[in-house]
Amino acid sequence: MLSKFSIDYIVQPQHNVRVFTHYTDDPVEVEDFLMHLLVSRTRIVAIRHDSVALTGHQFDKLLKNAAERIASTLLRESLSLDAELVKLRFGFAA
């Protein structure tokens, strides 16, 4: 059985060209993995759903959600706020 999602990425793109692929069936894991890739400054080459590469709005939406979750976590930890205050003050959901 094929995985529903796959993410192609390059670790340390300034020194490496090898493309790795992460496979999963869980959409929540896709967002968590994208968060990890963004924080580690890994190059994201492609995101595929059912073997079809996501482009444009779909691709951007997944990355935006991951980036907002990172920002929300950083604000909560840095300012010692709860999730409700972060959403109220900055508009980022937890």
GROMACS elastic network, one bead per residue, 0.5 to 0.9 nm:
[ bonds ]
;  ai    aj funct       b0    kb
    2     5     6  0.87639   500
    2    23     6  0.88547   500
    2    25     6  0.87448   500
    2    50     6  0.79104   500
    2    51     6  0.86294   500
    3     6     6  0.70501   500
    3    23     6  0.58837   500
    3    24     6  0.54701   500
    3    25     6  0.53612   500
    3    49     6  0.85648   500
    3    50     6  0.73149   500
    3    51     6  0.85700   500
    4    23     6  0.76443   500
    4    24     6  0.62669   500
    4    26     6  0.77930   500
    4    27     6  0.87205   500
    4    48     6  0.81296   500
    4    49     6  0.56667   500
    4    51     6  0.75486   500
    5    22     6  0.82300   500
    5    23     6  0.58327   500
    5    24     6  0.53215   500
    5    25     6  0.58280   500
    5    26     6  0.76979   500
    5    27     6  0.76597   500
    5    30     6  0.73596   500
    5    47     6  0.73001   500
    5    48     6  0.55886   500
    5    50     6  0.62486   500
    5    51     6  0.74858   500
    6    21     6  0.64258   500
    6    22     6  0.54677   500
    6    24     6  0.64046   500
    6    25     6  0.86269   500
    6    30     6  0.82467   500
    6    46     6  0.81405   500
    6    47     6  0.58440   500
    6    48     6  0.51384   500
    6    49     6  0.66621   500
    6    50     6  0.82857   500
    6    51     6  0.76604   500
    7    20     6  0.81432   500
    7    21     6  0.54072   500
    7    22     6  0.51460   500
    7    23     6  0.66544   500
    7    24     6  0.87669   500
    7    30     6  0.79885   500
    7    33     6  0.87781   500
    7    34     6  0.84242   500
    7    44     6  0.74937   500
    7    45     6  0.76107   500
    7    46     6  0.57966   500
    7    48     6  0.63283   500
    7    49     6  0.89907   500
    8    19     6  0.62814   500
    8    20     6  0.56138   500
    8    22     6  0.65994   500
    8    43     6  0.87105   500
    8    44     6  0.62275   500
    8    45     6  0.52327   500
    8    46     6  0.50467   500
    8    47     6  0.63585   500
    8    48     6  0.83352   500
    9    13     6  0.89919   500
    9    18     6  0.84522   500
    9    19     6  0.54995   500
    9    20     6  0.53749   500
    9    21     6  0.63371   500
    9    22     6  0.81787   500
    9    37     6  0.81667   500
    9    42     6  0.67551   500
    9    43     6  0.54965   500
    9    45     6  0.50870   500
    9    46     6  0.70652   500
    9    47     6  0.89204   500
   10    13     6  0.55976   500
   10    16     6  0.70982   500
   10    17     6  0.64754   500
   10    18     6  0.60911   500
   10    20     6  0.61656   500
   10    21     6  0.88417   500
   10    42     6  0.59717   500
   10    43     6  0.51049   500
   10    44     6  0.66164   500
   10    45     6  0.71570   500
   11    14     6  0.86988   500
   11    15     6  0.84871   500
   11    16     6  0.68562   500
   11    17     6  0.81677   500
   11    18     6  0.77729   500
   11    19     6  0.77968   500
   11    20     6  0.79028   500
   11    37     6  0.87018   500
   11    40     6  0.85918   500
   11    41     6  0.81396   500
   11    42     6  0.51217   500
   11    43     6  0.66206   500
   11    44     6  0.89735   500
   12    15     6  0.56828   500
   12    16     6  0.58581   500
   12    17     6  0.84053   500
   12    40     6  0.88873   500
   12    41     6  0.76754   500
   12    42     6  0.60995   500
   12    43     6  0.75354   500
   13    17     6  0.61960   500
   13    18     6  0.84741   500
   13    41     6  0.88874   500
   13    42     6  0.69345   500
   13    43     6  0.62463   500
   14    17     6  0.81937   500
   16    19     6  0.86263   500
   19    45     6  0.80116   500
   22    30     6  0.89162   500
   22    33     6  0.85206   500
   23    30     6  0.86803   500
   24    27     6  0.77943   500
   24    29     6  0.71382   500
   24    30     6  0.70815   500
   25    29     6  0.80814   500
   25    30     6  0.83557   500
   26    29     6  0.52589   500
   26    30     6  0.65181   500
   27    31     6  0.66082   500
   27    32     6  0.87969   500
   28    31     6  0.52783   500
   28    32     6  0.62784   500
   28    33     6  0.86126   500
   29    33     6  0.58973   500
   29    34     6  0.83680   500
   30    33     6  0.51922   500
   30    34     6  0.61142   500
   30    35     6  0.86299   500
   30    62     6  0.84343   500
   31    34     6  0.50308   500
   31    35     6  0.61868   500
   31    36     6  0.87123   500
   31    62     6  0.67277   500
   31    63     6  0.77311   500
   31    65     6  0.73658   500
   31    66     6  0.55713   500
   32    35     6  0.50755   500
   32    36     6  0.64101   500
   32    37     6  0.87964   500
   32    66     6  0.70693   500
   33    36     6  0.50227   500
   33    37     6  0.62592   500
   33    38     6  0.86804   500
   33    66     6  0.86712   500
   34    38     6  0.61211   500
   34    39     6  0.85995   500
   34    44     6  0.83658   500
   34    62     6  0.80780   500
   34    63     6  0.68861   500
   34    66     6  0.61724   500
   34    67     6  0.85132   500
   35    38     6  0.51721   500
   35    39     6  0.61987   500
   35    40     6  0.85775   500
   35    63     6  0.80509   500
   35    65     6  0.88415   500
   35    66     6  0.50557   500
   35    67     6  0.66038   500
   35    69     6  0.76896   500
   35    70     6  0.66214   500
   36    39     6  0.52733   500
   36    40     6  0.61451   500
   36    41     6  0.85644   500
   36    42     6  0.85722   500
   36    66     6  0.88393   500
   37    40     6  0.51983   500
   37    41     6  0.60551   500
   37    42     6  0.51189   500
   37    43     6  0.74895   500
   37    44     6  0.74119   500
   38    41     6  0.50861   500
   38    42     6  0.62525   500
   38    43     6  0.80945   500
   38    44     6  0.83518   500
   38    63     6  0.85479   500
   38    66     6  0.80861   500
   38    67     6  0.74526   500
   38    70     6  0.87448   500
   39    42     6  0.78045   500
   39    67     6  0.89049   500
   39    70     6  0.79997   500
   41    44     6  0.89429   500
   44    47     6  0.78617   500
   46    53     6  0.65597   500
   46    54     6  0.73416   500
   46    55     6  0.85652   500
   46    59     6  0.84312   500
   47    52     6  0.83650   500
   47    53     6  0.57417   500
   47    54     6  0.56935   500
   47    55     6  0.82702   500
   47    59     6  0.69578   500
   48    51     6  0.54218   500
   48    52     6  0.50987   500
   48    54     6  0.54849   500
   48    55     6  0.89983   500
   48    59     6  0.89836   500
   49    52     6  0.53317   500
   49    53     6  0.64377   500
   49    54     6  0.68089   500
   50    53     6  0.83890   500
   53    59     6  0.86506   500
   54    57     6  0.83097   500
   54    58     6  0.59543   500
   54    59     6  0.52690   500
   54    60     6  0.89422   500
   55    58     6  0.60050   500
   55    59     6  0.51449   500
   55    60     6  0.77256   500
   56    59     6  0.55684   500
   56    60     6  0.61338   500
   56    61     6  0.85696   500
   57    60     6  0.50875   500
   57    61     6  0.58876   500
   57    62     6  0.86757   500
   58    61     6  0.51555   500
   58    62     6  0.64564   500
   58    63     6  0.88396   500
   59    62     6  0.55127   500
   59    63     6  0.65319   500
   59    64     6  0.87118   500
   60    63     6  0.51750   500
   60    64     6  0.59269   500
   60    65     6  0.85664   500
   61    64     6  0.50163   500
   61    65     6  0.61333   500
   61    66     6  0.86054   500
   62    65     6  0.53179   500
   62    66     6  0.63589   500
   62    67     6  0.87274   500
   63    66     6  0.50953   500
   63    67     6  0.60870   500
   63    68     6  0.85597   500
   64    67     6  0.50485   500
   64    68     6  0.60614   500
   64    69     6  0.85865   500
   65    68     6  0.51463   500
   65    69     6  0.62498   500
   65    70     6  0.87083   500
   66    69     6  0.52004   500
   66    70     6  0.63497   500
   66    71     6  0.87717   500
   67    70     6  0.50649   500
   67    71     6  0.62069   500
   67    72     6  0.85736   500
   68    71     6  0.50096   500
   68    72     6  0.60099   500
   68    73     6  0.85358   500
   68    92     6  0.60982   500
   68    93     6  0.75267   500
   68    94     6  0.84110   500
   69    72     6  0.50348   500
   69    73     6  0.61524   500
   69    74     6  0.86119   500
   69    92     6  0.72668   500
   69    93     6  0.70915   500
   69    94     6  0.61852   500
   70    73     6  0.51979   500
   70    74     6  0.62026   500
   70    75     6  0.86518   500
   71    74     6  0.51287   500
   71    75     6  0.61211   500
   71    76     6  0.85488   500
   71    92     6  0.74212   500
   72    75     6  0.52223   500
   72    76     6  0.61141   500
   72    77     6  0.86201   500
   72    83     6  0.77347   500
   72    86     6  0.66374   500
   72    87     6  0.80446   500
   72    90     6  0.83899   500
   72    91     6  0.88070   500
   72    92     6  0.55597   500
   72    93     6  0.66851   500
   72    94     6  0.58735   500
   73    76     6  0.51482   500
   73    77     6  0.61744   500
   73    78     6  0.84700   500
   73    83     6  0.85361   500
   73    86     6  0.89955   500
   73    94     6  0.71295   500
   74    77     6  0.52587   500
   74    78     6  0.58487   500
   74    79     6  0.82492   500
   75    78     6  0.51655   500
   75    79     6  0.56888   500
   75    80     6  0.75984   500
   75    81     6  0.73106   500
   75    86     6  0.69517   500
   75    90     6  0.88594   500
   76    79     6  0.56097   500
   76    80     6  0.52983   500
   76    82     6  0.60549   500
   76    83     6  0.67398   500
   76    85     6  0.85474   500
   76    86     6  0.65992   500
   76    94     6  0.88886   500
   77    80     6  0.51358   500
   77    81     6  0.69561   500
   77    82     6  0.87870   500
   78    81     6  0.80207   500
   81    84     6  0.80911   500
   81    85     6  0.61402   500
   81    86     6  0.65308   500
   82    85     6  0.55551   500
   82    86     6  0.65040   500
   82    87     6  0.88984   500
   82    94     6  0.89802   500
   83    86     6  0.51564   500
   83    87     6  0.62614   500
   83    88     6  0.86376   500
   83    92     6  0.84954   500
   83    93     6  0.70253   500
   83    94     6  0.54810   500
   84    87     6  0.51673   500
   84    88     6  0.61231   500
   84    89     6  0.85834   500
   84    93     6  0.78566   500
   84    94     6  0.79417   500
   85    89     6  0.58340   500
   85    90     6  0.80021   500
   85    91     6  0.89809   500
   86    89     6  0.52969   500
   86    90     6  0.54657   500
   86    91     6  0.66589   500
   86    92     6  0.61632   500
   86    93     6  0.72343   500
   86    94     6  0.77787   500
   87    90     6  0.54925   500
   87    93     6  0.51657   500
   87    94     6  0.73233   500
   88    91     6  0.57385   500
   88    92     6  0.79387   500
   88    93     6  0.88530   500
   89    92     6  0.83104   500
   90    93     6  0.87942   500
